[in-house]
């Protein structure tokens, strides 16, 4: 496999301190051995791949998931657990220009449908995923950002049919949301969850429906066969009519070759505190359990979880070495202390990082890989993969069967991914971009 980060990024080091691993036992599964046959081979055992497997199996289609480590090892088992609107980064004006008003409406409808899909799955199967938060709250880093928020009511009403709530600085104090912000906007869509519990439940139901899931089965090659594809792992081979590549930020430049230069993995780092007492929460005047983020370019995302641990995430890691990992965590802790000074004494025993995946034109891709009939892929969720990756997997399940889908399939995600400048050396531009973002956040 050809990847653009050092080997450290693709090993267990970055996720060694992941809190989610302590919350939910994950079943062991065998690796692929020998030769097998199925209708659809799925590369990657995260939200996209497991959702696709579940929906295929429920439709009576045989599916085999090949995961290089274990289900949820990648971003799906180490993210912040925000099930919310998102997946793409284009604003309405850019969407209207590129795809027309209906194209924009389709994309916004898919965002909403993605959150509902996860919500419906949780309710249908009765998973306990530590759900909390009534929607999602965006905090204004600067006063001008709060002024801009005041004009956002029409945007949310038109695109999602909801009414937002605005809160000024005093309102935030009264609501137990003291972190030094200038105001906030709450959208009544989305919630927080434990991503490991969610992906574990998803995989269990996929297996009950008939899907086969293999751990420790990295795919080394995908070749055309007499009929369909031959998907090879170190100890086995699957022959399949169709293939889904669901590797997102952990993708390889040559699997398939079309991926080369068309996705940008970038790190996101998370720290989690020990459980705090009510007195400690009161001292900071932060008692809200809202899933939250701010308006910084290199945003912070955070939420007080049901057991009174605070999860705090930052964007910005670029190097993916043991040293850079330590520096990223130190920076995350420094930002945490500035925002929550009353908690400077509170330990953060859990810290880890994972890959967010970005597209050159700031929108995901979901569909058949150009030049590779019968091979499908979905990737680039821009840090909002809980809902959109789950939705993409369900959509891919219909696409690989060649049948009309009841899921919205926006034109915006059918557009092939464009290449980044500098190709496989594209990471070189990120330090300069991030330096600019950091200056705007001062």
JOMO-V772920 format. One record per pair of residues at least 4 apart in sequence whose ideal C-beta (glycine too) atoms are under 7 Angstrom apart, sorted by the first residue. I is the first residue (numbers start at 0). J is the second residue. Records with the same first field share a line. If there is no record, write none. Layout:
I->J ; J
This chain:
0->251 ; 254
1->251 ; 252 ; 253
2->9 ; 251 ; 252
3->252 ; 264 ; 423 ; 426
4->8 ; 9 ; 264 ; 319
5->319 ; 320
6->10
7->12 ; 319 ; 320 ; 321
8->13 ; 319
9->249
11->15
12->321 ; 324
13->324 ; 351 ; 352 ; 353
14->77 ; 351 ; 353
15->351
16->349 ; 350 ; 351
17->77 ; 349 ; 351
18->22 ; 271 ; 349
19->23 ; 76 ; 77 ; 193 ; 194 ; 195
20->195
22->193 ; 195 ; 196
23->193 ; 195 ; 196 ; 199
25->69 ; 70 ; 71 ; 199
28->212 ; 213 ; 214
29->213 ; 214
30->213 ; 214 ; 215 ; 216 ; 234
31->65 ; 213 ; 216 ; 232 ; 234 ; 235 ; 237
32->234 ; 235
33->235
34->235 ; 236
35->63 ; 235 ; 237
36->238
37->61 ; 62 ; 63 ; 237 ; 239
38->60 ; 61 ; 62 ; 239 ; 240 ; 241
39->55 ; 60 ; 62 ; 239 ; 240 ; 241 ; 243 ; 399
40->63 ; 65 ; 228 ; 230 ; 237 ; 239 ; 242
41->48 ; 51 ; 52 ; 62 ; 63 ; 64 ; 65 ; 243 ; 245
42->65 ; 218 ; 242 ; 243 ; 244 ; 245 ; 246
43->47 ; 48 ; 66 ; 244 ; 245 ; 246
44->48 ; 49 ; 64 ; 66 ; 70 ; 212
45->49 ; 71 ; 73 ; 74 ; 75 ; 245 ; 247 ; 388
46->50 ; 75 ; 198 ; 384 ; 385 ; 388 ; 389 ; 392
47->51 ; 245 ; 247 ; 377 ; 388 ; 391 ; 392
48->52 ; 64 ; 243 ; 245 ; 392
49->53 ; 64 ; 70 ; 198 ; 201 ; 202 ; 205 ; 392
50->54 ; 201 ; 389 ; 392 ; 393
51->55 ; 243 ; 245 ; 392 ; 395 ; 396
52->56 ; 62 ; 64 ; 205 ; 210
53->57 ; 201 ; 204 ; 205 ; 208 ; 210
54->58 ; 392 ; 393 ; 396
55->60 ; 62 ; 210 ; 396
56->60 ; 62 ; 205 ; 208 ; 209 ; 210
57->208
58->396 ; 400
60->400
61->209
62->210
63->211 ; 213 ; 237
64->210 ; 211 ; 212 ; 213
65->213 ; 216 ; 218 ; 230 ; 232 ; 237
66->70 ; 212 ; 213 ; 214 ; 216
67->216 ; 217
68->72 ; 214 ; 215
69->214
70->198 ; 202 ; 212
71->75 ; 76 ; 195 ; 198 ; 199
72->76
73->249 ; 353
74->78 ; 247 ; 248 ; 353 ; 354 ; 384
75->194 ; 198 ; 384
76->194 ; 195 ; 198
77->351 ; 353
78->194 ; 353 ; 384 ; 385
79->269 ; 300 ; 310 ; 312
80->191 ; 192 ; 193 ; 194 ; 385
81->135 ; 189 ; 191 ; 290 ; 300 ; 385
82->114 ; 117 ; 189 ; 190 ; 192 ; 385 ; 386
83->114 ; 135 ; 189 ; 290 ; 383 ; 386
84->110 ; 114 ; 186 ; 188 ; 189
85->110 ; 381 ; 383 ; 387
86->110 ; 113 ; 363 ; 380 ; 381 ; 383 ; 387
87->106 ; 361 ; 362 ; 363 ; 381 ; 411
88->361 ; 381
89->93 ; 94 ; 361 ; 362
91->95 ; 103 ; 154
92->96
93->97
94->98 ; 102 ; 103 ; 106 ; 411
95->99 ; 100 ; 103
98->102 ; 103 ; 410 ; 411
100->104
101->105
102->106 ; 409 ; 410 ; 411
103->107
104->108
105->109 ; 407 ; 409 ; 410
106->110 ; 409 ; 411
107->111 ; 158 ; 159
108->112 ; 407
109->113 ; 390 ; 407 ; 409
111->115 ; 159 ; 188
112->116 ; 390 ; 406 ; 407
113->386 ; 387 ; 389 ; 390
114->118 ; 188 ; 189 ; 386
115->119
116->120 ; 389 ; 390 ; 393
117->121 ; 385 ; 386 ; 389
118->122
119->123
120->124
121->126 ; 128 ; 130
124->200 ; 204
126->196 ; 197 ; 200
127->196
128->192 ; 193 ; 196 ; 197
129->192 ; 193 ; 196 ; 304 ; 305
130->190 ; 191 ; 192
131->190 ; 191 ; 288 ; 305
132->190 ; 191 ; 288 ; 289 ; 290 ; 302
133->187
134->185 ; 186 ; 187 ; 188 ; 189
135->186 ; 189 ; 290
136->183 ; 185 ; 289 ; 291
137->183 ; 184 ; 292 ; 294
138->178 ; 180 ; 183 ; 291 ; 293 ; 294
139->144 ; 145 ; 148 ; 180 ; 181 ; 182 ; 183 ; 294
140->144 ; 180 ; 293 ; 294 ; 295 ; 440
141->181
142->146 ; 181
143->147
144->148 ; 181 ; 294
145->181 ; 182
148->165 ; 182 ; 184
149->165
151->155 ; 163 ; 184
152->156 ; 163
153->157
154->158
155->159 ; 161 ; 163 ; 186
156->160 ; 161 ; 162
159->188
161->186 ; 187 ; 188
163->184 ; 185 ; 186
164->185
165->182 ; 184
166->170 ; 171 ; 174 ; 182 ; 183
167->182
168->172 ; 181 ; 182
169->173
170->174
171->176 ; 177 ; 180 ; 183
172->177 ; 284
174->287
175->284 ; 285 ; 286 ; 287
176->183 ; 285 ; 287
177->283 ; 284 ; 285
178->285 ; 338 ; 339
179->338
180->293
185->289
189->290
190->290
191->290 ; 302
192->197
193->197
194->198 ; 385
195->199
196->200
197->201
198->202
199->203
200->204
201->205
202->206 ; 212
203->207
204->208
205->210 ; 212
206->210 ; 212
216->232
217->232 ; 233
218->230 ; 231 ; 232 ; 254
219->231 ; 232 ; 233
220->231
221->228 ; 230 ; 242 ; 254 ; 255
222->228 ; 229
223->228
224->228 ; 229 ; 238
226->240
227->238 ; 239 ; 240 ; 241 ; 373
228->239 ; 242 ; 373
229->236 ; 238
230->236 ; 237 ; 239 ; 242
231->236
241->373 ; 375 ; 399
242->373 ; 374
243->375 ; 376 ; 395 ; 399
244->254 ; 255 ; 374 ; 376
245->377 ; 392
246->250
247->356 ; 378 ; 380 ; 384
248->264 ; 354 ; 355 ; 356
249->354
250->258 ; 262 ; 378
251->258
252->258 ; 259 ; 423
253->259
254->258
255->368 ; 371 ; 374
257->368 ; 369 ; 370 ; 371
258->262
259->422 ; 423
260->418 ; 419 ; 422 ; 423 ; 425
261->416 ; 417 ; 418
262->356 ; 358 ; 378 ; 379 ; 416
263->356 ; 357 ; 419 ; 425
264->354 ; 356
265->317 ; 355 ; 357 ; 429
266->316 ; 317 ; 319 ; 327 ; 352 ; 354
267->312 ; 314 ; 352 ; 353 ; 355 ; 382
268->312 ; 313 ; 316 ; 327 ; 328 ; 331 ; 352
269->310 ; 311 ; 312 ; 350 ; 351
270->311 ; 328 ; 331 ; 332 ; 335 ; 347 ; 349 ; 350
271->308 ; 310 ; 347 ; 349
272->308 ; 309 ; 345 ; 346 ; 347
273->308 ; 345 ; 346 ; 348
274->306 ; 307 ; 308
275->279 ; 280 ; 307 ; 309 ; 345
277->281
278->282
279->342 ; 345
280->285 ; 286 ; 307
282->341
283->339 ; 341 ; 342
285->303 ; 339
287->303
288->302 ; 303
289->302
290->302
291->300 ; 301 ; 302
292->298 ; 299 ; 300
293->298 ; 299
295->299 ; 440
296->436 ; 439 ; 440
297->313 ; 314 ; 315 ; 433 ; 436 ; 437 ; 440
298->314
299->311 ; 312 ; 313 ; 334
300->312
301->309 ; 310 ; 311 ; 312
302->310
303->307 ; 309
304->308 ; 310
311->331 ; 335
313->330 ; 331 ; 334
315->327 ; 433
316->323 ; 327 ; 352
317->429 ; 430 ; 433
318->323
319->323
320->324
321->325
322->326
323->327
324->328 ; 352
325->329
326->330
327->331 ; 352
328->332 ; 350
329->333
330->334
331->335
332->336 ; 347
333->337
334->338
335->339
336->340 ; 343
355->381 ; 382
356->378 ; 379 ; 380
357->379 ; 381
358->362 ; 363 ; 364 ; 379 ; 416
359->416 ; 417 ; 418 ; 419
360->417
362->411 ; 412 ; 414
363->377 ; 378 ; 379 ; 380 ; 387 ; 391 ; 412
364->376 ; 377 ; 378 ; 379 ; 412 ; 415 ; 416
365->377 ; 391 ; 394 ; 395 ; 412
366->375 ; 398 ; 413
367->372 ; 374 ; 375
368->374 ; 375 ; 376
369->415
375->395 ; 398 ; 399
377->391 ; 395
379->416
380->384 ; 387 ; 388
383->387
384->388
385->389
386->390
387->391
388->392
389->393
390->394 ; 406
391->395
392->396
393->406
394->398 ; 404 ; 406 ; 408
395->399
396->400
397->402 ; 404 ; 406
398->404
404->408
418->422
419->425
420->425 ; 428
421->425 ; 427 ; 428
428->432
429->433
430->434
431->435
432->436
433->437
434->438
435->439
436->440
